[in-house]
Amino acid sequence: MLSEKSKLRFAVIGCGFWSQFQIAAWHELEGVELVAVYNRSVEKACDTALKFGVPHYYDKIEELFRNEQLDFVDIITDVDTHAQFINMALEHNVAVICQKPLTADFKTAETLVAKAIKRNIPFFVHENFRWQLPIRKLKIAIDSGVIGNVFKARVSFCSAFPVFDNQPFLATLDQFILTDIGSHIFDIVRYLFGDAENIYCKTKTVNKKIKGEDVANAFLEMQNGIHCYAEMSYASILEKEVFPQTLVLVEGEQGSIELAPGFELKITTRHGSTSSVIQPEMYNWVDPDYAVVHSCIVDINRNFRDALLNGYDAETSAADNLKTLQLVFAAYQSAAEGKAISVNTNFVYEH
């Protein structure tokens, strides 16, 4: 057990757009206490502390670690700062939850995971898309065997939602959609169908006002033989704008399962079709445009809390997330070289 105290004491590092929802999600759970926030802008740190009733705020990260007795930190900053803050937490023997993508390169991520394992410090990644209720229900349906052995799937996140309006820094990234949405989509693929054997990917920049790619299409051959097509786009003007829903079609020997627009889960066999609608939890703090994403933050945070209290790995441990991150960088390599890339998922670690 990490802590014998009645509540796990934690700090949030970064007070930007997503932190406001992650803090609200933490407030839905018992057994945790947010004692401090940090941001490089003291005004933003102060505003966040006042909004959520947090007793302490900092604009100097060294002071936070020096002054606070912490069980864990929740890092919600840009990817370029992740390694710095993770290293600092590990040096202070503080457990880490970090926003995805874990780091801007794979070697750094491997090094950080190895360091946490060596020091026996819990290290998790906030990869929340697999925790969306429709995705969880889809997984249950697949595992029920109702459609028999799965041989083919498509996982799709295609939208024209103006994501750059509330996160303008995304437009400045040299690498965009594969690191931003691709990490989510590839993690869903792994959650539903296991690990990949190889990946072939093509990318494109349609929006001329951004630096990175806003379209990516990847074909993955999974280790169990399933063929999976993962597509993502922020340039798709479609009849139905379903942002931020992930659409999935799974084909098996005895039928198919579709996660369709409006969170409709449809199961089709030779005997006919059934349909149900799976709505996300509508907490009073969620943005309706992001409801399915925001509500599942409570569920992943609950998994983090329980893992920390009971001494086991969270579902999205940093060691496991290396396999998702590897797919992101393998996709970029495939797009650059114009060929399929074999995926090595043999990172060995001990609990």
C-alpha positions in Angstrom: 0.0 0.0 0.0 1.4 3.4 -1.0 -0.1 5.4 1.9 -1.6 4.6 5.3 -3.3 7.9 5.4 -7.1 8.2 4.9 -6.6 10.2 1.8 -3.9 10.2 -0.9 -2.3 13.6 -1.1 -1.6 14.8 -4.7 -0.6 17.8 -6.7 -1.6 18.8 -10.3 1.2 20.0 -12.5 -0.2 22.2 -15.3 -3.3 24.3 -15.1 -4.3 24.5 -18.8 -7.5 23.4 -20.6 -7.6 19.7 -19.7 -6.6 20.2 -16.1 -9.9 21.9 -15.3 -11.8 18.7 -16.2 -9.3 16.3 -14.6 -9.4 18.2 -11.3 -13.2 18.2 -11.5 -13.1 14.4 -12.1 -10.8 13.9 -9.1 -13.4 15.7 -6.9 -15.9 13.0 -7.8 -13.8 10.4 -5.9 -13.3 9.8 -2.2 -9.8 8.9 -0.8 -7.8 11.6 -2.6 -7.0 15.2 -1.7 -5.6 17.8 -4.0 -3.2 19.8 -1.9 -1.4 21.9 -4.5 -1.3 23.0 -8.1 1.6 24.3 -10.2 1.7 26.3 -13.4 4.5 28.4 -14.9 2.1 31.3 -14.9 1.4 32.2 -11.3 -1.9 33.9 -12.2 -3.2 30.7 -13.8 -2.1 28.6 -10.9 -3.8 31.0 -8.5 -7.0 31.0 -10.5 -7.1 27.2 -10.5 -6.5 27.0 -6.8 -9.2 29.5 -6.1 -11.7 27.7 -8.4 -11.2 24.3 -6.9 -10.4 25.3 -3.3 -6.8 24.0 -3.4 -4.8 25.3 -0.4 -1.5 25.9 -2.1 -0.3 27.0 -5.6 3.2 27.4 -7.1 4.9 28.8 -10.2 8.3 27.2 -9.1 8.2 23.4 -9.4 11.1 22.9 -7.0 9.2 24.7 -4.3 6.2 22.4 -4.7 8.3 19.3 -4.2 10.2 20.8 -1.3 7.1 22.1 0.6 4.5 19.4 -0.1 4.2 15.8 1.2 2.8 14.0 -1.8 1.7 10.5 -2.6 1.4 11.3 -6.3 1.4 14.0 -9.0 -0.9 14.3 -12.0 1.1 15.9 -14.9 -1.1 17.7 -17.3 1.3 19.7 -19.4 2.6 19.8 -23.0 4.6 16.7 -24.0 7.9 18.6 -24.2 7.8 19.1 -20.4 6.8 15.6 -19.4 10.3 14.1 -19.0 11.4 17.0 -16.7 8.4 16.7 -14.4 8.4 12.9 -14.4 12.1 12.8 -13.5 11.6 15.3 -10.7 8.8 13.3 -9.2 10.8 10.1 -9.4 13.8 11.8 -7.7 11.4 12.7 -4.8 10.0 9.1 -4.7 6.5 10.4 -5.7 4.2 8.3 -7.8 3.4 9.6 -11.3 0.3 10.0 -13.5 1.2 11.7 -16.8 -0.9 12.9 -19.7 -0.4 11.2 -23.0 1.7 11.1 -25.2 4.2 10.1 -22.5 7.2 11.7 -24.2 8.2 13.2 -27.5 10.5 10.2 -28.3 10.4 6.5 -27.5 13.9 6.2 -25.9 13.1 8.8 -23.3 9.9 7.0 -22.4 11.8 3.7 -22.1 14.4 5.3 -19.8 11.8 6.8 -17.5 9.8 3.6 -17.3 13.0 1.7 -16.4 13.9 4.3 -13.8 10.4 4.0 -12.1 10.6 0.2 -12.1 14.1 0.2 -10.6 12.9 2.5 -7.8 9.6 0.6 -7.4 7.6 3.9 -7.9 4.1 3.6 -9.5 4.0 5.2 -12.9 0.8 5.5 -14.9 -0.3 7.2 -18.2 -3.6 9.1 -18.4 -4.8 7.3 -21.6 -8.5 7.6 -21.0 -10.2 6.8 -24.3 -10.3 3.1 -23.5 -12.3 4.0 -20.4 -15.2 5.5 -22.3 -18.3 3.7 -21.4 -19.3 2.8 -25.1 -15.8 1.4 -25.6 -16.0 -0.7 -22.4 -19.4 -2.1 -23.5 -18.1 -2.8 -26.9 -15.2 -4.8 -25.4 -17.7 -6.8 -23.3 -19.7 -7.6 -26.4 -16.7 -8.8 -28.3 -15.5 -11.0 -25.5 -18.9 -12.5 -25.1 -18.3 -14.5 -28.3 -21.6 -13.4 -29.9 -19.9 -12.8 -33.3 -17.4 -15.7 -33.0 -13.7 -15.3 -33.9 -12.9 -11.7 -35.0 -11.0 -11.4 -38.2 -11.3 -7.7 -39.2 -12.0 -4.3 -37.6 -12.1 -0.6 -38.3 -11.5 2.1 -35.6 -12.3 5.6 -36.8 -12.0 9.1 -35.4 -12.8 11.5 -38.3 -14.1 15.0 -37.6 -14.1 18.7 -38.6 -14.4 19.9 -35.0 -12.3 23.1 -34.5 -10.0 21.6 -32.0 -7.4 24.4 -32.6 -9.8 27.0 -31.1 -9.5 25.9 -27.5 -6.0 24.3 -27.9 -4.2 26.6 -30.3 -0.8 25.2 -29.5 -1.8 22.0 -31.5 -1.5 24.0 -34.7 2.2 24.7 -34.0 3.2 21.0 -33.6 5.5 19.4 -36.2 3.7 16.1 -35.4 0.0 16.4 -34.7 -2.7 13.9 -35.2 -0.8 10.7 -34.6 0.5 11.9 -31.3 -2.7 13.7 -30.3 -5.5 11.3 -31.5 -3.3 8.4 -32.7 -2.2 7.5 -29.2 -5.8 7.2 -28.2 -6.9 5.2 -31.3 -3.9 2.9 -31.2 -4.6 2.3 -27.5 -8.2 1.4 -28.2 -7.0 -1.0 -30.9 -4.7 -2.7 -28.4 -7.4 -2.7 -25.7 -9.9 -4.4 -28.0 -7.6 -6.7 -30.1 -4.3 -7.2 -28.4 -0.8 -6.2 -29.6 0.3 -5.5 -33.2 2.7 -7.4 -35.3 3.3 -4.7 -37.9 1.9 -1.4 -39.1 1.7 0.5 -42.4 0.7 4.2 -42.3 0.1 7.1 -44.6 -0.3 10.8 -43.5 -1.4 14.0 -45.0 -1.8 17.7 -44.1 -5.0 19.1 -45.4 -5.3 22.2 -43.3 -2.7 24.6 -44.6 -2.8 26.7 -41.4 -1.2 24.0 -39.3 2.4 22.5 -39.2 1.7 18.8 -38.6 -0.4 16.2 -40.2 -4.2 16.3 -39.7 -5.0 13.0 -41.5 -3.5 9.5 -40.9 -4.6 6.1 -42.0 -2.9 3.0 -40.7 -3.3 -0.7 -41.4 -2.3 -3.0 -38.5 -1.8 -6.7 -38.5 -2.3 -7.9 -35.0 -0.4 -10.7 -33.4 -3.6 -12.8 -33.2 -4.1 -12.4 -37.0 -6.8 -9.7 -36.9 -6.6 -7.1 -39.6 -7.3 -3.6 -38.2 -7.7 -0.3 -40.1 -7.2 2.7 -37.9 -8.2 6.1 -39.4 -8.1 9.5 -38.0 -8.7 13.0 -39.4 -9.5 16.6 -38.3 -10.3 17.5 -41.9 -13.4 15.4 -42.5 -16.5 17.4 -43.2 -19.2 14.7 -42.9 -23.0 14.5 -42.8 -22.9 13.7 -39.1 -20.3 15.4 -36.9 -19.7 13.0 -34.1 -16.8 14.5 -32.3 -15.4 13.3 -30.0 -16.9 9.8 -30.5 -14.8 6.9 -31.8 -16.6 4.7 -34.3 -15.8 1.0 -34.5 -16.8 -1.8 -36.7 -15.8 -5.3 -35.7 -16.4 -8.3 -38.0 -16.4 -11.9 -36.8 -17.1 -15.3 -38.3 -20.6 -15.3 -36.9 -21.6 -11.6 -37.2 -20.5 -8.0 -36.6 -20.6 -5.4 -33.9 -20.8 -1.7 -34.6 -20.3 1.3 -32.4 -22.2 3.8 -34.4 -22.9 7.6 -34.2 -24.9 8.5 -31.1 -23.3 5.8 -29.0 -25.4 3.1 -30.6 -24.1 -0.4 -30.1 -25.4 -2.7 -32.9 -24.9 -6.4 -32.9 -25.7 -8.3 -36.1 -25.7 -12.1 -36.6 -27.5 -14.4 -39.1 -30.4 -14.3 -36.8 -30.9 -10.6 -37.0 -29.8 -7.4 -35.3 -30.1 -5.8 -31.8 -29.4 -2.2 -30.8 -28.8 -0.3 -27.6 -27.7 3.3 -26.8 -24.9 3.8 -24.3 -24.8 7.3 -22.9 -21.9 8.7 -21.0 -22.3 9.9 -17.4 -23.3 13.6 -17.6 -21.6 15.2 -14.6 -22.5 18.8 -14.1 -19.0 20.0 -15.0 -18.6 18.2 -18.3 -18.5 20.2 -21.6 -21.4 18.7 -23.7 -19.0 18.7 -26.8 -16.6 16.5 -24.9 -19.0 14.5 -22.6 -17.9 11.0 -23.5 -14.3 12.0 -23.0 -14.8 14.0 -19.8 -17.0 11.5 -18.0 -14.5 8.7 -18.4 -11.8 10.6 -16.6 -13.6 9.7 -13.4 -13.3 6.0 -14.3 -9.6 6.1 -15.1 -8.9 8.2 -12.1 -10.7 5.6 -9.9 -8.5 2.9 -11.4 -5.4 5.0 -10.6 -6.6 5.6 -7.0 -7.3 2.0 -6.4 -4.0 0.9 -7.9 -2.1 3.3 -5.7 -4.0 2.3 -2.6 -3.7 -1.5 -3.2 -0.3 -1.7 -4.7 -1.0 -3.0 -8.2 -0.5 -1.6 -11.7 -3.2 0.6 -13.2 -4.6 -0.7 -16.5 -2.7 2.0 -18.3 0.6 1.7 -16.6 3.5 3.5 -18.2 5.2 0.1 -19.0 2.1 -1.0 -20.9 1.7 2.3 -22.6 5.1 1.9 -24.1 3.4 -0.5 -26.6 0.9 2.2 -27.6 3.6 4.9 -27.9 5.7 2.5 -30.0 2.8 2.3 -32.5 2.7 6.1 -32.7 6.4 6.3 -33.6 6.2 3.2 -35.9 3.4 4.9 -37.8 5.5 8.0 -38.3 8.4 5.8 -39.5 6.1 3.9 -41.8 4.8 7.1 -43.3 8.3 8.5 -43.8 9.7 5.3 -45.3 6.7 4.2 -47.3 6.7 0.6 -45.9 5.3 -1.6 -43.2 7.2 -1.5 -39.9 7.5 -4.5 -37.6 6.5 -3.7 -34.0 8.7 -4.9 -31.2 6.7 -5.2 -28.0 9.3 -7.1 -26.0 10.1 -4.5 -23.4 10.7 -6.6 -20.3 9.9 -5.3 -16.9 9.4 -6.8 -13.4 6.5 -5.9 -11.1 
